[in-house]
Amino acid sequence: MQQQQRPDRSSAAPTARPKQQQQQQQQQQQQPRTTVQQRPQQQGGNVNAQSQSPRSKSPTTGGKSPKSASATATAAEADSDTADVSFEQASDITSQTVDWDELSDELQSVQTDLIAQEILGKVNDLRTFSDDIETELSTLMLESFPDYMKEAESFCWLYYEMDSCMGILNNFEQLFYSFQSELSDITADIRMLQDASVSNNTKIANRQALRESISKFVDDITVSRELIKIITRDEVNEAYLESLRTLSRKIAFYKAQKDNKTLAAFDMKRKLKALKNTAAQKVHQFLMRHLICFKDLESLAQLQQQIMPYSFCYQFLFKHAKIRSEEVLIAYIEASSKHYTNYCKAYSAALLRCKAPPIPRTGTIGAPEARAKVSEKGKVTNAFSLASRYHVLTEMDKPPISPPVYLKDSPLAFEYLFRSMLFLLMELATREGMFCNDFFLVSTADVPRQVFSKLVALYLEYLTTYADSTFDTVGIVILMCTVEKYYEVMGRRRVQCLNELFEASMRHLTARFKAVVEVNLESLQLATPRTMGSCNVGPHYVTRRYVELVGSLLTLAGHGAEDPDGKPKEWLLKDGNPLEGVYKAVFNELAPLRKEMEGFLARMAQSIADPAKRCLFYINNFDVILMVLEKRKIVSEDTARFTLLQNEALQNFVSELTHSMKFFANMMAFVDQLRKIKYDHTAMIKLPNFNRDYVEGLLRDFHLHWREGVEAMKQLVTQSFSSFQVGQDLFQRVVEVLVTYYSELVQQVVAPHMSELTTIDYFMPDTTFSYEVKKLGFFK
């Protein structure tokens, strides 16, 4: 091996070998555990490492002179003997514990290693190869000894330097241990101070809480001279209110301490009682002077705003002088009730002078030739029609009307006037309710009800007087809608002082509605052809009254999606549903009314002798009913019932009309006769008119006059119906029946039994007849 030069101790060369040696040690630590194949090489490395670790002390640290080269060589030989022993011991793998999992991983890595694969490809016996390697390593180790011996002095000097550094590091370690001990003492002192601080803070907090509690107790248990002066001498103002609150708090504290039998409480009893009486007297005088000093509603509203900051005055009286508080409350109720009653009474009297006269008993459905009319907004309308009367329900949120505006105008319907009266009362009650809830205590929440009790009775009197004098069914239902809608509004406002008015009004109006419906039912029961006069095939005026009344009631009850103007009916809905009270009242009375109407039409139809015209009477009356309901988009039991009755009447009319025409009567009678025996040949030949001559005569008459007969039926149908569409549909049915009868005559009689008639000039095939009818536009 090539010899290295001895390094200069004063230069940086000595530090190079320790760095190199540290790198070699780090590489050895990073290598994986020893495997079977790597063990010979690592053993050689251990020998080198041991040869580089002299154990003599440095003369710098120990004060001794360095050993000679011969001594060093002797030590190196001893180390070499020791290395041989350790090498031999390391070669014995049976004396060591083998990690077979890591060995398996190493074998897997060997399989992928290119150098290992190359060696395994050349060597047949791994044991022989391993022995050769060990021999080579031993030889190399012996050959490297001279090189190491040449550098023995450098190794010794390096060892001395490392030992010196170790001493310095030991000194630093002792210094750090000393510093750590001092830090531990400081930490213990900090913890002790922290515990002392927490303890002191707790003591301070407890003393502060005790001080506050004692201060509050002393403040509450004593009455200052300043408080006595303000309560006894000063006027009631905002500063006085603060002192009044303080006094109220001291009185409450005295009562609590009295129950606890505190001695200090008995010392302040006489003083607090005197102050309480003085304050109650002054507050009572103040409230009596200000709460009843208004002259009209405008000044009352201003007074309520001004006195609201002094609401604690009444609360003080209520807590500590209930008799005086009742006097104040009674005085306020009497004064405000008087002004509210006078104002609303004058307003209502001015409005009622504009009231239209009520509908008399003659304005019922079955009244003969009655002209039941009502004046509303200057327009005279039918008493059974809703017309524009429902507009009062679309103006629920508008302010009340001013009486002078309509004094010289045409009369107004009562429901229009009552809506304004009720709206004014609701606004006053809402304002008064808000004031009472804020000024008076919760236990006196019925103050607004007492204030408006007289007005509630007055409004009920107005309503019942009008309702009992009128037979206006539609007007009564409009009033029911108004009351129920405003009841809902006041519920949302959480003002309950008018609930008695709303509930009593609904009860009376519902009962009156049933009574008026009974009167209308009675009028229909008493209506006869003799009392109602003669009737034609057109719609009866009673039918028009009935359908107008039913359509109005169903519309007001929430049926149909639109009002008479074709607009959505949000004004009649509550949360998307009809008004419950109106809905129940109306639908309970519709079935009896419909039944009586059917009986009336049946009685009137009996006065018509001609069966065909009788059917026309039914059809026209039913058509008017269905047309009005359809126009208002109402689908109800009335719609289904009258649709069924109309279809029955149409079928009867078609049969009566076709059998009564002189051109087709004989043919249709002959076919009906054959239908009864179901075209049985044995039964047919027994008929007296079942012969060639009779059938030929039927064919001849039909061939010569069918066009004339169809034209006559068309003219009769179009002139008999008020609805063009109904007339057209009915004529189509007539033509269909005529085609069916003639087809049966040809197919069931002529073709199978009298085929020789198909050759005569008067015979016309049924297909030809159908084609001719379609060509003329009589049949689709």
C-alpha positions, 0 to 999 in steps of 0.5 A: 500500500502507498504510504501517507506523509506524517501530518503537521500538528500545527496545521489543519491536517490532524482534523482531516483524519478524525473527519474521515474516521467519523465518516467511516463510522457513520457509513458503518452505522448506516449499513444493514445488519450483517448477512452471511455473504457480507460477514467476511468483509465486515470482519476485516473492517473490524480489524482495521477499526480496532487497529485505529483505536489506541488506548494510551492517554495524551501527554497534554491531558495526563502530563506524561511523555509520549511512548516510543515507536517500539512501544507503539508497535508492541501495542499494535501487535497486541491489538492485532492478536485481540483482533484475530480473536474477535475475528475468529469469534465473529466468523462463528455464526452459530454463536449469534442469533440470526434474524431470518426475516431480514435474511429473507429480505437480503436474499431477495435483494441479492436476486436483483443485484447485478454484481451478485448475479454475476458472481453466482453465475461464475461460482459453483460452491459458495462455501469454497468462494467464502473461504477464498474471500476470507483468505484474501481478507486475512492476507490483505489485513496482514499486508496493511499492518506496515502501513498502519504502523508507519502512521502509528504516531499520527494515530496516537496524536489523534487519540490525545486530541480526542481525549482532550476534546472529551475533557472539554465536553465533560466540563461543558456537561458539568456546566449545563447540569449546574445550569439545569439545577439552577433553572429547576430552583427558579421554576419551583420559586415561580410555582410557589409565587403563582400559588401565592398569587392565586390564593391572594386573588381569591381572598381579594375576590371574596373580600370584594364580593363581601364588600359589594354584598354588604354595601348593597345590603346597607344601601337597600336597608337605609333611606337617604335624606336625599331620597326622602327630600325628593319623594316628599317635596319634588314634583313628579317628573323623570328624576322623580321616577328614578327615586320612585323606582329606588323606593319601590326596590327598598320596599320590596327588599324590606318585605324580603328581609321582614320574612327573614326576620332581619333586625335592621328591617324593623328599624326602617318600617315606619320610615318606608311606610310614610314614604310609600304613602306620600309617594302613592298620594302624589302619583295618584294625583298626577295620574288622575290629573293627566289621564282624564284631561283630554277633550277628544280622541285627538287629544287622547292620542297625544296624551297617551304618547306624553304619559307613556314614559310615566307608566311606572307610576301606575305600576307603583300604585298597583304594587303598593296601593291597589285601591288607588290604582283601581281608582285611576283605572276606573277613571281612565276607563270611564273617560276614554270609553265615553269619548270613544263611544260618542265619537263612533256613535256620531260617525255611525249615525252620519253613515247610517243616514246614507243607508239604502232601505233593506230588502223586504220579504217580497224579495225572495226567490219564489215571490211572484213578479218581484223586483228584488233590488238593492241600491249600492253605490248609486246602482240598482242591481238584482238582490240575488246577484253579486254583481259589484257588491263584492267590491266591499270585500276587496277594500278591506284595507282601505280607510273608512269613508267620510260621511260628508262625501256621500250624504248627498249621493245615492244610498249605500248598501249596509254592508259597505257602511258597516265595513267602514264602521268596523274598520274605524272601531278596529283601528281605535281598539288596536291603538288603545290595546297597544297603549294599555299593554304598555302602560298598565300591568298584564293582570289588567289586560282586559282594560281595552275590553272594558273601554269598548264594551259600550261600543261593542253593544252599540255595533251589535245593535246596529247589525242585529237591527239591520239583519233582522229587517232584511231578506237580502241573502247575499248582503248577509253573507257579505257581512259574514265575510267581512266580520270573519276577515276582520276577526282574522286581522285582529287575531294577527294583531293580538288584540282581543278586546273585540272578540265578543263583537266578532263572535256574537256577530257571526252567531247572529248572522249565521242564524239570520242567514238560515232564517232567510234561506228558510223563507226562500224555501217556503216561497218556492214551496208555495209557488204554483203555476196559478200564482206564478202565471203562465210560462213558456219554454224559455228560462223562468225568472225564478230560475234566473234568481236561483242561479244568481243566488247560488252562484253568489253564495258559492263565490262568497263561500270560496268556490271557484278560482275567480271573482265575477270580474275574472280576477283571483279571489285572495280577498275571500281566502284565509291562508289559501282556504275558504273562510270556515264560518261562511263555508259551513253556513252556505253549504249546509243550506244549498242542498235543501234549496236545490231540492226545492228548485227541482220541485218548483220546475217540475210543478211549472212543467206540468202546466205545459201540455205538449211533452216536447215543449215540456222537455224544452222548458227543462232544458232551457232552465237547466242550461241557464243554471249550468251556464252561469256556474260555468261562467264563474268557474264553479264546480259543485254538487249543483253542477253535477246534479243539473248536468244529469237532469239536463241530459235526461231532458235532452234524451226525452226531447229528442224522442218526443220530437222525432216521434211527433213529426208527421213525416217520420212518426209512422216509420219510428212507431213501426221500428219501435214495435219491432224493437219490442219483439227484438226483430224476431221473424216469427213474431214479426209475421204475426204483426198486421202491418208487417207486409210489403205494401205497408213498408213500401208506403213507409219508404215512399213517404220517407223518400219524398219528405225527409228533407222537409221534415229535417228542415222543420225540426231544425227550425223548431229546435233553433227557435226553441232554445235560448242557447245557440250551442245547446240548440245545435247539439240537440239538433245533432242528436235528433239527426242521429236518432233519425239515421239510426231508425232508418238504418234499422228499417233497411237492415232489419226489415227490407234487406233480409225479408223484403229484398224486392223493395230495394229495386223500387224508385222510392228505396234509398239505402241507409248509407246514401241517406247518411251521406245526403244528411252530411252533405247538407250539413245536418250531420257531422 
